[in-house]
């Protein structure tokens, strides 16, 4: 097996590399930057030498086509994307990376006779809680995105379906809700992880939102993508990811249980996403990875303490 990971320098991408290297699997890491701080936090220099790094822009088809031609890729995890704030600030560039980039990966894989792809969708394909009667949305709930990022992810899901209809290429898209853990340092949802990091550093932190949300440990999300990439099904599936549904106050309580002196506050803005996704479809078809939240918070804060001790993170 030789796994291609696009968006490898992102949070989930870095964790995918971490797990694949630990397993001794060959991996090709593709990103617009060669490595980046997240990979450096999760892989030693010796471990990084086991990864084939390829720098390039996923929105450029010639580059992506060459990537598949020049490397013995057998499996694909497509994570490359611009997150919500960047898509809002530059919708054209967001579409180039998130939509055209996904088409480029599917098409280049098809031309190399790769039969299956795992790719990242998102809770953002759904609307706000008031758009639905259900409390926990199923895989097949109506997509009503309220952000450009969500609209792009909806387009990605449609692209995957068409590649199955036209070329019998199977795929599994995963919809995380809110990932947390080392490496999650970009966008509004990262405030929860940043609060853990600041608590370890004995510094105050303000979380800029409130409300309830469904949390997934970044390491678990990475393992779920590896599972999706290595266990193809018979068509183009999209699965919600599950996890504990908790309030911001409950997360703060867990952080303070580990660091009683932590000073963490939060705002009142509520993110425009449903609180809970039903992951029964995923559990029916694949092994599910779910670290208990209290354990995940402990692991994250412990890893931050190690990184700070080694001088890799300064807060």
N, C-alpha and C positions, 0 to 999 in steps of 0.2 A: 504494500500500500504506500502510495505517495500522495499526501494530502496537500492540496492548495488551499490556503487561507487568505482570502482577500480582506482588506481592512485589518491586517494582522497587528498593526500598531495601536489599535483601539483597545478598550478595556477587555471586551469579550475575546477579541482576537488574540491578545497577549495571554489570556488564560488558556485559550485553545492550544497555543504553542507550548505553554507550560505543561499541560497534560500530555500532549503528543510526544514531547521530548522525554518526559519522565517514562513514557512507555517504550521509548526507543524507536518511534515511528519516523520515517522520513517525512519532512514537511517543507513546503515552499511557502514563504511568507511574502505576500505582495501588498504594498502600500505606497502611498505617495511620498512617505518618508521611509528611510531605510530600516530603522529599528524604533527608536524613541524611548522615552523614560519609562513607560509601562512595561515594556519588554525587559528593560534593564532592572526593573524592580522584581520581576518574577522569574527571570532566568539568569544564571551566573554567566560570566564571560565564556567559560568552557561550554555551557549548554547552548549559548547563542551560536557557537561555532558549529553546532550540529544542524543548524537551520540554514536553508538556502534562502537568502534575502534577495528579493527582486524589487527594485524601486520603479514605480510608474503610476500613471493616471488611469484609473479604471474607465473613465469616460472616453478614452482614446481606443478605438477598436483595433487599430494596427498594433498597438502595444499589447493589448489583451490577447489578440490572436497569436502574436509572437511568443507570449508567455506560455501558451498551451503547446505551441510547436517546439519550443526549446527545452521543455522539462517533461519528465515522464509522469505526468499527473494521472492519477487513477481515481481520486476522490476530490470533491470540492465542497468547501464551506465558504459561502459568499456573505461577507459581513460589511464590505466597504459601503459607506454611506456618510453623508453630511447630516448631523443631528438638527433638531428642531430650530435652535436659534440661527444657525447658518442658513437653513432653508428659508426662514422668514426674512432674513436680511438680504438674501440673493436667490430668489426663486429660480432664476434661469440656471445658475450654477448648481443649485440643488437638484433640478431636474436632470441636468447633464450627468451628475454623479449617481444619483439615486435611481433614476429611471433608465437612462441610456446605458449607464454602467452595468445595470443588471441585465439588460438585453445583450450587451457585449459579452458578458460572462456566459450566459446561456448559449449564445450563438457560437462562440469560440469553442465551448465544450462540445457542442453538437458536431462541429466540424472535425473534432478529434475523436468522435464516436464514444464520448463519455455519456453514460446512460442515466445518471442520477446526480442531482445537486441538492444540497441543504442550503437554505438561505434565511436571512433575517427579515421577518416582518415585524409588527409591533402592535401593542395595544392602541396605538394612535390611529389605526384604521377604523376604530369605533368612535362613536360620538360621546357626548356628555351623559351622565346618569339620567337626566330628564328625558333623553331620547328613547329610553327603553323601559318596558314594563318589568323585565327580569332584573333580579339582583346580581346574579352571576351569569355572564353572557357565554353562550355556547360558541363552538367553532363557526357555526353557520349563522350567527346573528348578523343583522344588516350592517354593512360598513357605512358609517356616516362621519368621515373624518372632519375635524375642525381646524386642522393645520395643513400646510403644504406638505410637511413631512409625512403625515398620515395619508394624504392623497397619493404621494409617490409610492408608499408602501402598498396601498391598494392596487396601484398599477403593477407593482412587482408580482403580486399574487395572481393578477390576470395574465401577466406574461408567462408565469410558470404553467398556468392551465393551458394556454395556447401552445406552448412547446410540447405539452403532453398530447394535445389533440392532433397537432401537425406532425410531430416527430416521435411520439411515444417515449419522450424523455420524462422519467419520473422525477419527482421532487418532494421535499418536505420543507415547508416554511414554518418557522416558529415565531410566536408572538409573545415575547417577554412583556411584563408589565413595568416593573421598576427594579432594575438591578442595583445591587450595592456591593461594595467590597473594594479592595485595593485595586487601583487603576481606574475606578469610576470617579473621574475628576472633571467632567465636562457636562455642561447643561444644568438646568434646574434640579433634576432628580439627584444629582451628585451631592447636593447639600447634606443628605443623610450620611453619606460616607465621609464627607469633609468634617462633619461634626464629630465622628468617631476619631478621625485623625487629630483634630484639634484637642479633643479630650485627652488623648494619649500624650500630647505635647503640653498639657496643662494650660491650654489657652482657651478663652471663651469663643463661642461660635453662634451665629444667628442663622437658623434655617429659614429660608425665604418663602415657605409655604406651610399649609396646614392641611388637615383632612385625613382621610383613610386611603390606604393604597396597598397593593399586593406586592410583596417583596420577594426577590429571588437573588440568592448569592451568586455573584459573577462567576465563581468557579463552577457552580452547578449549571449555570446557563451554558458555559463552555462545554461541559461534559454532555449536556443535552444536544448540542449541535454536533458533537462527534458521534453520538448515538444516531442522530438523524442522517448523518452523512454515510454511515457505515451499515445502515439497516434500511435499504430501499424497500418501498412498498409498491403497490401495483398501479399507482396513478399520481396525480398532483394533489398532495394533501397540504393543508395548513392547520396547525394545531396551536391552541392557546397554551400558555404555560401557567402553572398554578403557583401556589405559595401562600404563606400566611397573610391575611388581611389585617392590618394594624393601623392605629393612628400614629401621627407624628409624636404625640405625647408618650405613647407606649415605647416607641423607639428610643426616645430620650431617656426613659426610665431604664431601659436595658443598658444604654451607654453608661449611665450614672451608677448602675449596679457594678460595672467594671471599674469605673473611675468616679467614686462618690463625690469628689470635689469639682467635677466637670460643670461648667457654667454654660448651658445651652438654652437658647430661646428660639421662638419661631414666630413667623408672621401669620397672617390670616388668609392669604390668597389660597384658593383651592384649585388644583390642577384640573383642566377640563376633560378628565378621563373617567370612565366607569371604574368603580372600586375593585371589582373582582371579575376574573375570567375563569370559566369552568374548564378544567384540564382533563376531563374524563376521556375525551377523544385521544389525547396523547397517551394516557395511561392504558388505554385499550390496545394501542398498537406498538408502543415503545416502552422501554424501561425509563422510569421517571427519576430524576435526581432532585432531592429536596432536603437540604440541611436545615435542621430546626433553627429558627431565627436566633434564639439565645446563643446557640453554638456558633452560628455564622458571625454574629457581632463579636463574640469573644475571639474567634479566629482572626477576624479582620483587624481588631485592635492589637492583638498579639503580633501580627505580621507588621503592622505599622511601628510597633515598639522596636522590633528587630531592625527594620529599615532605618529608623531614626538613630539607633545605636551604631549602625554601620555608616552613618553619615549620608545615606542615599536620599533621605527626605529631610528638609529643613522647613519648619513651619514658622 
